[in-house]
């Protein structure tokens, strides 16, 4: 979902289906590195997870700095 100028939120479900992540990224910075960031454990780091009122996800992870 596009959330602003050059920003979007991707929705990803944990492999076991227990959590849906909202992942905020900068559109112009997305590419192969984004997949690397997601698979490098950023989603599982509980310190990077923020509560959210977004009804489509359980937590939000901000990857706009990567």
Secondary structure, 3 states (H helix, E strand, C coil): CEEECCEEEEEEECCCCCCEEEEEEEHHHCCHHHHHHHHHHHCCCCCCEEECCCCCCCEEEECCCC
